[in-house]
């Protein structure tokens, strides 16, 4: 079997098994920590100070970023949230506006804004 044929068969197999969680076998292990893929944040319940981590990749640069304070009451916007929550979110974005302006995938503040706020 040629390499191309083998690749084609494996691709078809993973497409069939994807709904059953088979793609989780293709996770990335980086410094002993498992990530589903690049640029996919995850919670880190056993980390002493950070609530989330992401294996950020842009071009050829790969960085392990930890962000978010453990125990902080933050969550993304949702329908029907209170005025207090909206004001809290607005204040956070106002406080970090200068830093967020030039932030990219390899910056902690980018992921905090995307996941936590």
Backbone as CSV, one residue per row, in Angstrom:
resi,resn,N_x,N_y,N_z,CA_x,CA_y,CA_z,C_x,C_y,C_z
1,UNK,0.855,-1.178,0.000,0.000,0.000,0.000,0.897,1.235,0.000
2,UNK,0.588,2.153,-0.844,1.398,3.372,-0.916,1.081,4.280,0.261
3,UNK,1.959,5.216,0.480,1.782,6.162,1.580,0.522,6.996,1.377
4,UNK,0.266,7.394,0.140,-0.927,8.210,-0.160,-2.210,7.423,0.114
5,UNK,-2.225,6.142,-0.259,-3.400,5.314,-0.018,-3.636,5.110,1.473
6,UNK,-2.554,4.915,2.218,-2.661,4.763,3.662,-3.214,6.028,4.317
7,UNK,-2.720,7.174,3.876,-3.207,8.450,4.407,-4.692,8.630,4.117
8,UNK,-5.106,8.258,2.929,-6.521,8.372,2.527,-7.398,7.476,3.405
9,UNK,-6.946,6.237,3.643,-7.715,5.310,4.479,-7.838,5.825,5.914
10,UNK,-6.739,6.332,6.462,-6.776,6.861,7.824,-7.681,8.072,7.931
11,UNK,-7.659,8.937,6.917,-8.524,10.115,6.916,-9.985,9.695,6.933
12,UNK,-10.341,8.717,6.101,-11.724,8.228,6.069,-12.116,7.601,7.406
13,UNK,-11.204,6.843,7.996,-11.472,6.198,9.277,-11.752,7.220,10.366
14,UNK,-10.947,8.284,10.433,-11.149,9.305,11.458,-12.434,10.087,11.223
15,UNK,-12.818,10.277,9.970,-14.081,10.971,9.701,-15.265,10.136,10.172
16,UNK,-15.159,8.824,10.049,-16.229,7.937,10.482,-16.285,7.862,12.008
17,UNK,-15.122,7.817,12.649,-15.074,7.642,14.097,-15.136,8.940,14.885
18,UNK,-15.063,10.088,14.219,-15.051,11.380,14.911,-16.239,11.580,15.850
19,UNK,-17.473,11.230,15.432,-18.597,11.436,16.360,-18.501,10.614,17.640
20,UNK,-17.684,9.579,17.654,-17.562,8.707,18.825,-16.367,9.043,19.700
21,UNK,-15.719,10.177,19.443,-14.619,10.622,20.286,-13.269,10.042,19.916
22,UNK,-13.140,9.454,18.750,-11.875,8.837,18.360,-10.796,9.875,18.093
23,UNK,-11.179,11.090,17.739,-10.175,12.097,17.429,-9.437,12.577,18.666
24,UNK,-9.962,12.273,19.840,-9.264,12.678,21.049,-7.956,11.905,21.214
25,UNK,-7.788,10.824,20.453,-6.533,10.073,20.493,-5.398,10.864,19.860
26,UNK,-5.730,11.853,19.036,-4.721,12.617,18.330,-4.337,13.876,19.099
27,UNK,-4.421,13.832,20.404,-4.111,14.989,21.232,-2.612,15.278,21.203
28,UNK,-2.267,16.497,21.580,-0.881,16.942,21.626,-0.426,16.928,23.083
29,UNK,0.691,16.301,23.336,1.272,16.304,24.680,2.469,17.240,24.645
30,UNK,2.409,18.287,25.454,3.454,19.311,25.483,3.899,19.501,26.915
31,UNK,5.149,19.238,27.204,5.707,19.336,28.557,4.888,18.533,29.572
32,UNK,4.445,17.362,29.159,3.700,16.473,30.042,2.239,16.821,30.216
33,UNK,1.752,17.801,29.487,0.347,18.214,29.597,-0.360,17.958,28.267
34,UNK,-1.583,17.452,28.344,-2.334,17.053,27.149,-3.241,18.182,26.682
35,UNK,-3.181,18.487,25.387,-4.037,19.493,24.762,-4.746,18.862,23.571
36,UNK,-5.995,19.238,23.352,-6.756,18.700,22.228,-6.145,19.105,20.890
37,UNK,-5.720,20.350,20.794,-5.122,20.863,19.559,-4.480,22.210,19.878
38,UNK,-3.826,22.790,18.907,-3.272,24.122,19.080,-4.422,25.137,19.120
39,UNK,-4.265,26.190,19.903,-5.224,27.288,20.007,-6.598,26.831,20.497
40,UNK,-6.626,25.792,21.319,-7.872,25.333,21.945,-7.668,25.403,23.458
41,UNK,-8.265,26.403,24.125,-8.055,26.556,25.571,-8.717,25.448,26.372
42,UNK,-8.159,25.186,27.549,-8.738,24.181,28.445,-8.633,24.669,29.882
43,UNK,-9.490,24.132,30.727,-9.440,24.458,32.153,-8.302,23.672,32.792
44,UNK,-7.695,24.249,33.825,-6.622,23.565,34.547,-6.980,23.520,36.027
45,UNK,-7.808,22.558,36.429,-8.272,22.520,37.816,-7.179,22.209,38.838
46,UNK,-6.106,21.545,38.412,-5.052,21.181,39.362,-3.908,22.183,39.415
47,UNK,-3.961,23.236,38.613,-2.896,24.236,38.647,-3.128,25.149,39.850
48,UNK,-2.072,25.516,40.573,-2.264,26.302,41.801,-2.766,27.724,41.607
49,UNK,-2.455,28.386,40.479,-2.828,29.798,40.375,-3.599,30.166,39.118
50,UNK,-3.492,29.404,38.031,-4.153,29.764,36.772,-5.327,28.834,36.493
51,UNK,-6.407,29.421,35.988,-7.605,28.629,35.750,-7.650,27.989,34.370
52,UNK,-6.917,28.541,33.401,-6.947,28.020,32.035,-5.540,27.949,31.450
53,UNK,-5.414,27.134,30.406,-4.156,27.039,29.665,-4.486,26.817,28.191
54,UNK,-3.579,27.242,27.337,-3.747,27.028,25.895,-2.366,26.822,25.293
55,UNK,-2.290,25.945,24.323,-1.064,25.744,23.571,-1.213,26.583,22.307
56,UNK,-0.707,27.804,22.378,-0.889,28.778,21.303,0.143,28.556,20.205
57,UNK,-0.320,28.643,18.965,0.576,28.468,17.827,0.257,29.514,16.770
58,UNK,1.300,30.203,16.336,1.162,31.149,15.239,2.385,30.958,14.358
59,UNK,2.162,30.596,13.121,3.229,30.237,12.183,4.036,29.085,12.778
60,UNK,5.319,29.285,13.051,6.158,28.215,13.603,6.397,28.372,15.104
61,UNK,5.820,29.391,15.713,6.034,29.666,17.141,4.952,28.977,17.969
62,UNK,5.381,28.194,18.965,4.461,27.499,19.865,4.781,27.941,21.292
63,UNK,3.728,28.358,22.044,3.905,28.788,23.432,2.804,28.189,24.296
64,UNK,3.189,27.780,25.487,2.216,27.356,26.479,1.851,28.578,27.304
65,UNK,0.601,28.981,27.250,0.138,30.162,27.979,-0.849,29.746,29.064
66,UNK,-0.626,30.234,30.261,-1.575,30.040,31.358,-2.183,31.396,31.676
67,UNK,-3.491,31.418,31.832,-4.158,32.696,32.069,-5.364,32.491,32.965
68,UNK,-5.852,33.587,33.528,-7.040,33.570,34.364,-6.718,33.259,35.811
69,UNK,-7.231,34.085,36.696,-7.016,33.866,38.123,-7.913,32.743,38.614
70,UNK,-7.353,31.871,39.415,-8.109,30.762,39.974,-9.175,31.309,40.914
71,UNK,-10.416,30.910,40.723,-11.492,31.328,41.609,-12.144,32.650,41.251
72,UNK,-11.685,33.309,40.185,-12.290,34.588,39.788,-13.683,34.336,39.212
73,UNK,-14.609,35.205,39.515,-15.987,35.066,39.044,-16.127,35.730,37.672
74,UNK,-15.628,35.081,36.650,-15.727,35.592,35.285,-16.327,34.520,34.400
75,UNK,-17.063,34.942,33.412,-17.653,34.026,32.452,-18.070,34.820,31.227
76,UNK,-18.153,34.172,30.074,-18.526,34.879,28.851,-19.962,35.405,28.920
77,UNK,-20.310,36.393,28.096,-21.670,36.939,28.137,-22.717,35.887,27.793
78,UNK,-23.866,36.015,28.413,-24.965,35.103,28.113,-26.268,35.875,28.108
79,UNK,-27.271,35.322,27.494,-28.571,35.987,27.383,-29.205,36.120,28.766
80,UNK,-29.757,37.291,29.053,-30.466,37.518,30.305,-29.564,37.752,31.507
81,UNK,-28.304,38.150,31.282,-27.426,38.395,32.420,-27.791,39.712,33.097
82,UNK,-27.372,39.867,34.330,-27.745,41.035,35.126,-26.968,42.276,34.690
83,UNK,-27.452,43.426,35.104,-26.789,44.694,34.791,-25.421,44.751,35.474
84,UNK,-25.321,44.155,36.651,-24.038,44.121,37.362,-22.988,43.363,36.553
85,UNK,-23.371,42.230,35.976,-22.432,41.443,35.168,-22.003,42.207,33.916
86,UNK,-22.942,42.890,33.281,-22.612,43.697,32.096,-21.646,44.821,32.460
87,UNK,-21.908,45.472,33.609,-21.038,46.559,34.054,-19.646,46.037,34.397
88,UNK,-19.564,44.858,35.002,-18.289,44.256,35.345,-17.482,43.955,34.074
89,UNK,-18.155,43.419,33.065,-17.501,43.096,31.794,-17.037,44.374,31.082
90,UNK,-17.890,45.390,31.074,-17.554,46.667,30.437,-16.335,47.304,31.112
91,UNK,-16.277,47.229,32.439,-15.152,47.791,33.186,-13.859,47.046,32.866
92,UNK,-13.943,45.722,32.741,-12.749,44.945,32.417,-12.209,45.330,31.046
93,UNK,-13.100,45.428,30.062,-12.659,45.804,28.716,-12.110,47.231,28.686
94,UNK,-12.691,48.133,29.453,-12.184,49.505,29.517,-10.794,49.543,30.156
95,UNK,-10.606,48.745,31.183,-9.334,48.702,31.897,-8.211,48.119,31.036
96,UNK,-8.550,47.195,30.158,-7.537,46.512,29.354,-7.559,46.905,27.884
97,UNK,-8.231,47.978,27.545,-8.389,48.374,26.140,-7.050,48.596,25.441
98,UNK,-6.119,49.259,26.098,-4.822,49.536,25.494,-4.040,48.269,25.195
99,UNK,-4.089,47.303,26.102,-3.363,46.052,25.921,-4.026,45.171,24.867
100,UNK,-5.346,45.186,24.840,-6.076,44.345,23.887,-5.911,44.801,22.443
101,UNK,-5.635,46.084,22.255,-5.559,46.641,20.907,-4.532,45.918,20.033
102,UNK,-3.369,45.621,20.571,-2.330,44.980,19.778,-2.145,43.510,20.101
103,UNK,-3.067,42.898,20.843,-2.908,41.516,21.284,-3.183,40.539,20.151
104,UNK,-2.442,39.453,20.176,-2.618,38.392,19.195,-2.703,37.047,19.881
105,UNK,-2.646,35.993,19.100,-2.813,34.634,19.591,-1.754,34.249,20.630
106,UNK,-0.584,34.843,20.568,0.495,34.489,21.487,0.502,35.334,22.762
107,UNK,-0.573,36.092,23.023,-0.668,36.938,24.215,-1.721,36.395,25.181
108,UNK,-1.408,36.415,26.464,-2.340,35.927,27.480,-3.639,36.730,27.494
109,UNK,-3.540,38.036,27.321,-4.715,38.904,27.407,-5.728,38.576,26.303
110,UNK,-5.241,38.159,25.140,-6.118,37.749,24.031,-6.993,36.580,24.467
111,UNK,-6.381,35.573,25.089,-7.123,34.392,25.504,-8.034,34.687,26.687
112,UNK,-7.599,35.563,27.593,-8.456,35.919,28.729,-9.728,36.605,28.229
113,UNK,-9.563,37.499,27.256,-10.731,38.191,26.697,-11.652,37.233,25.955
114,UNK,-11.081,36.285,25.269,-11.868,35.350,24.466,-12.603,34.326,25.314
115,UNK,-11.926,33.808,26.345,-12.486,32.701,27.130,-13.198,33.178,28.387
116,UNK,-12.557,34.059,29.143,-13.074,34.421,30.455,-14.080,35.561,30.437
117,UNK,-13.931,36.491,29.487,-14.798,37.666,29.485,-15.661,37.701,28.265
